Amino acid sequence: MDNRKAVFAGVDGQPLAGRLELPPGEVKATAVFAHCFTCGKDSVAASRTARSLAARGVAVLRFDFTGLGQSGGDFANTTFTSNVDDLVCAADHLRDTVGAPSVLIGHSLGGAAVLAAAHRIPSVKAVVTIAAPADTKHVEHLLGSSKEQIEALGVAEVRLAGRPFRISNDFLLDINQQNQTACISGLNRALLVMHSPQDDTVGIDNARIIFDLARHPKSFVSLDGADHLLTNRADADYVAEVLTAWASRYLA
């Protein structure tokens, strides 16, 4: 398979770094993968799922959101809304270089982002969420007692998964202003919800809410035994195999 670097401009002109996974043969379809909160394009879930999809004929662009990984910009200045803007820019880049994406795939908060972005990307026929929260406010529980400090100071450093991140009050305000219910119920695309019953970061009830809000065609696949980050290679391969089979009727 062909793994290429991709660099494109974000909504404010900042360079966004990505990886384009190309199939060894014919490109059957193209997809964009949105990673989880404070993760990156090289996270286990993003890299393994993208490579598995490429092996099955789907070209996948995975990228770092603004201020993360190798992308430019300051993470402290980002919000959920700016993440959605980054996702649209990624779809535009894929359209201009390989082909317009027919599938959006999002992991965790990236799953919420693809649900919010789908209506802005006309070529998208199918959306896949993996361990996604039903409401963006879910992120607040990860901040713990730092939430009060962020609100008081306007911006504060928070340790997430052992790494420091500067998070602003604008981010908190933004995640509380999102209307994910409207995004999900008005998605107007085929939807695949994938979630593990053992997920202790984003509970399985989130999958039920997303599924209940969405209109048909919609499907749910249980990732029984998987953890939130899909750290087991077999789980990522399973996600890619099922995802590709499910999406085959929507790939163009």
N, C-alpha and C positions, 0 to 999 in steps of 0.2 A: 504494500500500500504506500501511497505518497502522502507524507506529512509535511505541509508547507507552513511557513510563517505568514501571517496576515497582519497588516497594519492599516487601519482606516481611521477617519476622523469621527470623533464623538460629536454630540449636538453642539457643544461649545468650542469645537475645534481641537480639543485635546486628542492626542494619539491613543487609540485603543489597540491593544495587542491581542492577536488571536492565533489559533492554529486551525488550518484547514485540512481535514482528513479526507483524502480522495480514494475512491475504490480502485482496485487493480485493473478493472475493466470498465465497462460502460457505466456511466452515472445514471442510475435509475431515478433518482430524486435528490433534492437538497434539503437540509434541515439546519436550524440554528439551535444550539444548546446553551441554556442560561444556567450558570452555576449557583450554588447555595450562598447564603449570606456570609460575607467575609471570606469565602473560599476563593477559588480561582479556576481558570481554564484547565489547569493541570491537576485538579482534584481527582481523587480516585474515581468517583462517579462520572465526572465529565470525560476524562481521558479514556477510561475503559469502555464506556458506553459508546462514545464517538468512534473508537477504533472498531468495535464490534459491528456497528452500523455500517461503517465504510466497507468492512469485509463482506457485507451483504448488499453492496451496491449503492449505498446512500452517502453522498458527500455531506460532511458535517462541519460547520464552523462553530468552534467553541472559542470564547474570548473572555478577557478580564474586564470586569466593569471598571469604571473610572476610579482611580486611586488604589486599585488592587493589582497584585501581580506585576506585570510589566507595562501596564497601561499608565498613561499620564494623568495628571489632575490630582486633587487632594480629596481623599476619602471623606474628610470632615465636611466637605462642601456638597456631598452627595445626598440624595434622598431616594425613596422608592420611585418617585416620578422620574428622576434623572436616570435611574436604572432602566426604566421602561424606554426612555429616549435612547439610551445606549443600545438596547435590544433592537429598536427600529433601525438604527444606523447600521448595526450588524447585518440585518436582513437586506438593507439597501446595498451594502457592499457585496454580499453573496449574490444578489440579483445581477449586479454589474460585472461580476467576475466569472461565476460558474452557472448560476441559474437562480431564478426567484424561488425562495423556500416554500415548499408545500407543507412542511411540518415544523412546528415549534415545540421544543422539549425543554422543560424547566424542572430543576431539582430544588426542593425546599422553597426558599423565598423566590428563587428563580422560577419556580412553578407558578407562584402568584404573579410574577412579572409577565410570563407568557400569556396568562389569562387576560391580563390588562392590555397587552400589546397587540393581540391577535386582530382586533378590529382595525388597526392602523396598517396592517400588512395584507393587502388584498389577495395575494397569491396563496395565502395559508388556507389549507383545507382541513387540517387536523392539528389538534393540540394535545400534548402529553404532559401530565404532571406526575412528578415522582416525589413522594413524601412532602407534599406542599401544604402549607397552612391555608385554611379557608378564609382567613382574615389577616391582613397585614399587621394588625395590632398584636398578633401572636408573638412578634419579635421582642416585644417589651419584656417578656419573662426572662429572656436571655441576659438582659442588662442588670437584673437584680437591683441592689441598692444604689447602683450608679445612676439610675434614672433620675433620682432627686438631685443629684449633683449636676447632671446635664441640664436639667431645667433651671437650676439656680445660677449656673455659670455660663450657660449658653452653649458650651462645648466642654467635653471632658474625655479623659482617656479611660477606656474600658478594656479589660482583658477578656478575650474570647478565644477559647480553645488554646489558651496559653500564649496568645499573641496580643500586643497592645493595638488598639484602634481608637482614633479620635472620632467621637460621634457627637453631632450637634443637636440642639433642640429643634432645629428645622426638620431634621430627620424624624424626630418623635412626632412633631405636629403633622408631618406629611403622612406617616403611616396611619394616623388616626383620622385622616380625611379621605382615605380611599374608599370607594364603593365597590368592593369586590363582589357583593351580591349581584349588582347590576351587570358587572363584567361577565360573571359566570352564567347568569340566567339569559343574557343577551349575546352569548358567545357566537351562536349561529355557525359553529364548526363542529365536526366530529371531535369527541373528547374521550381520551383514555386516562383514567385515574389509576395510578399505581402507588401502593402504600403497604408498609409492613405493619401487621398487628402488634409487633414487638417494638415499634418505634417509640423511644422514650424521650425524643426531642420534640417531635410534632406528632401528637397522638392520632390514632386511627380515626377518631371522631371527625377530624378535619376532612378526611376522605369522604366520609358519609355525607357531610354537609355539602361539599363540592358536587358530589354525584347527585344528590337530591335537588340541588338548585339548577343543575344543567338540564337542558332539553336533549332529546334523542336526535341523532345517534350518540350514545355514550356507553362506555364500558368500564368495568372495574376489575383490576387484577391484584390479588393479594400477593405481596412479596414475603410470604411466610418465612420467618427465620432471619430475615435481613435486618441489618442495623440502619440507622438513619443515613449514614454516609456511604452505604454500599461498599464497605471496605473489603468484602469477600469477592474475589474475582468472579466466582460462579454466579453471584447475584447480579453483577453488572452484565455478564454475558446473557443471563436469563432475561433481564430487562430489554436488552437490545434485540434478542431473538423474538420475544413476544411482541415488542413494539413494532418491529419491521413487518411481522406477519399481519398484525392488526392494521397497520397503516397502508398496507399494500394497495388497497382499493382507492386510497386517496393520493397516491404518489403519481406525480406527473413529470 
